[in-house]
Amino acid sequence: MSSLDHKVDFAVVVSVTGANPNGDPLNGNRPRQNYDGYGEISDVAIKRKIRNRLQDMGESIFVQSNDRKVDAYGSLRERADGNAELNKILKSKTGSSEEFASVACQSWIDVRSFGQVFAFKGSDKGGSVSVGVRGPVSIHTAKSVNPIDITSMQITKSVNSEPGKDRGSDTMGMKHRVDFGLYVFYGSINTQLADKTGFTNEDAEKIKEALVTLFENDLSAARPDGSMEVHKVYWWEHNSKLGQYSSAKVHRTLSIQSRNDEPRTFEDFDIELSELDGLKAEVVDGR
């Protein structure tokens, strides 16, 4: 398979209904919000969901979350050591950083997509390594179209965590949600970095599929099933490696405006997409 031979830009429109799309651990796990009141979802959280979807699709993932592990490794170092080719390079005195990065990119789709920093100390199983891989897929922080309202609810735990004669006192806590918000995030795939990591046209299609189905198999107490929805994925494929236009200009062709001051559904928004000469977006509905 050949490396990606054309630049790609994309945009994803997501709605949140009665959920916490991305809690801020430095703010009591309230939904992330900037100083102007607009909601945010970090690029790290979005990449985590893409990794999970790729893993659901049967792809090999290096940075697996603990609750979705499909192997017995308890750390990234152990997963790297468990790769026979990487382990051989780690133990070799002549192994190069370029060789290490090449094998890692071939082995895991998230490494050749998003990049990865491999910084491991020496151990009985292998030597130390410090290798950085820059990935071709870049993703912006998602931002809500309008300022969001956050509803907070006090909750209690009224059961004993430890055995005892008497029931312990209730434990108080808080739970936060966004009643409704429409978010959009943008991204690009760079062909020059794709050449270096071996990211292919087929990999780009897998990324697109992951974006379309981003919240499948993603339910949690903070995000009940159906509370997060992908409505539209806009996918621009340029006709050259460098692209006809800058990503900023392509992303600006998408305009989203609310029809009223308090939108409550996706239908309360007007979405307009202007076309650039020679570049047309593929518009995919979420599933």
N, C-alpha and C positions, 0 to 999 in steps of 0.2 A: 504494500500500500504506500502511495506517495504522500508527502507532506501536504498540508493545506495549500492550495494554489491560488486562493483569492481571499481578500480581506472580508471580514464579516462584522457587521454591527447588529445589535439587537436591543429591544426594549420589552419589558414585561409589565403588564398592568394587573395588580392584585388587590382584592378587597378583603377587609377584615371585619367580621361581624361578631361582636361579643367575645373577643379573644384578646390575648396578650401576644402580639406577633413577635416581640423580641424584648424581653425584660432587661432592665439596666441594673446589674448587681450593686452598683454604687448608689442607687437611689431606691432601695427597698424593692427591687425587681419590678418597679413601675415600667409600663411601656416606654420605650425610648422616645424622647421628644427634644427638639432643639429649642433655643431660647425664644424663637418666634412662635412656638406652640405647634409646629408641624411634627408629625410622627416620623420616626426613622426605624429602619431595619438595617443592621450592619451588614456589610459585605461578607464578613466572616460567617454570620448566621445563614446568609443565602448560599454561600459555598458549601456549608455543612449540609443543607438540604439537597443541593445538587449531588454531592457525594453520596448521600443516602439513596437518592433515586437511581444513580448509576449502579450502586451496589445492588439495589432491587432488580436492576436490569441484567444482573449477572456479571458486571465488570469487576475487575480486581482493584481494590481501593487500599491505599497505604494508610491514610489518616482515617481510621475507623473509630466511630464513637463506641464507648465501652458497652452500651446497651444493645449494640447492633453488630458486635464482633462475630465474624464467621471463622475465626481461627483461635488458637489457644494462646496467642501472644499477648502479654500484658503491657507492652510498651512498644514504641516505634523502633527502639534499638533491637528488641527481640524480633520484630517483624523483618527488619533489615537483615539481621543475622540468619533468619530462617530462609532467606533467599540464597540458594546455593551459589549463584554467580557473584552476588554482592559479598557473601561471606568469604569467597575465594579472594576477591580483591582486597577486602579488609585485612586478611591474613598475609597477603603478598607484600613484599617490600618494594615491588616495582609497579604496583597498581597505581593508576593515575586518577585524578579527580574527574577528568573527562570521561574515562571509562566507567567509573562509578555512576556518574550522572546518566550516561547512555543506558546502562542496564536498568537503573531505577525508572527511567522514563518508559522503557519498553515493558517493564513489569506492571506498572500501575498507571491507570488512566488519569487519576487526579494529580499525579506528579507531572505528567507531560501536559496537563491542562492548566493547572494553577501554579505549578512550581512547588518547591519544597526546600527547606534548609535542613541539611543533614549535619548535625553537630553532635558527635558521640565521643565520649571518652574511651580510652583503651580498656579492654576487658580480657578475660580468659578466652573468650570466643573470637575476639578480633581486635585490631588496633584502633587508634583514634582516627576520626575523620571529620573534616569540615568542608562540606561541599554545598554550594548554593545553586539551585536551579530556578531560572526565571521562566514562568509559564506564559503562554500566549493569551490565555483567557483572563481578561480583566473585568471586574464587576464593580459598579458604583454602589454606594449606600442607597437603599430605597428611601424615598421621601413621600409623604402624603400630599395629595393635591390641595387639601384644605387643612387648617389647624384641627387637631383632634381633641375630643373630650374624653377624659379618662374617668371611669367610674371605679370607686374602691369599695370593697366589701369586707367587713370584719368576719373572720371565721374562727372556729374553736375546735380543738381536739379534746374529746372528753373520754378517752380510753387510756388505760395504763400501758405504758411502753415497757415497763419492768414488772415482774411479779411482786405482789405485795398484798397486805391484808385489806387495806382500805383503798378506795379509788382516789387517785391523785387529783389535784385541782386542775381545772380546764386550762389548756394552753391556748393563748390568743394569737391570732395572726391576721394578716391582711392579704387579700387577693384583688388584683387590678385587671381591668379590661378596657378595650376600646370598643364602644358600642357600635360604631361604624367608621370606617376610614378606607379611602381608596389610595393605594400606594403605586408608585411606578419606579422601576429601576432600569438602568441602562448598562450595556456592556459591549465589549468588542473582542475580536480575536485577531491577533497580530500574526501575519504570515512569517515575518523574519524570526520571531521566537518559535513559531511552529516548526520551522526548518531545524532549529537547534534541538527541540525536544522530540521530534518525530510525530507531532500532532497531525492527524490526517483529516481528509474530508469526511471520512466515516466517523471520526471522533466528533467533528462539528455537528453532524446529524444527531449523535447521541446526546450532546449537550442540549440541542434544541428540544429533543424529546423529553429530557429531564426538566427543562423549563416549563414545557406545556403541562407536565404532570407533577409540578413541584411539591404539592401538598398531599399527594397520595401517600398513604401509610405514614402519616406524620402527626397523628393525633396524640394529644397529651391533655392533662388537666387544664393547662393554660390555653390550649388550642384544641377545643373539641372538634371532632370530625365534622367537616362541612363549614367550619367558621372561617377558614382561610381558603380563598379561591383564586385561581388564575383565570382571568377573563380573556386576555389577548396577549399573544406573543407576536411582536413585529420583528421580522428577520430580513436584514438587508445583505445581499451577497453582491459585492463589487465584482467588476470584470477584470481586475488585475490584483497583483500582490500588494501594491501600495494603496489601492483604492482610488476611485475617482474623486472622492470628497473626504474631508476630515470627519472624524467620528462626531465631533461637536456639532458640525453642520448637519449631519445626518440625524442626530438625536433631536435637534431643534425642529425637525419637520413634524414631530408628534406634538400635538397641542391638546391638553385636557382641561376643560373648564366645567365648574359646577353650575347648574341652572338656578340654584337657590342657595341661601346662606347656610342651610342645615340639610345637606344631602343625607339620605338614609339608605339608598340603594345604588347599585351600579347604573341604573337607568336614569338617575338624577344628574348624569354627566354627559357633556357633549365631547366627543373625541373627533378631532380632525387630523388628517394625515396629508400633508402636502408632498408632492413628488419632486424629486430632483431629476434633471435631464439625464437619461440613461441609467437610472437606478430606481428600481421599484421594490417595494417591500412585500414580502410574503406575510400575510396576516393569518395567524393560526389561532382558532378559538381554544380556550382551555377545556380540559375534559374532567 
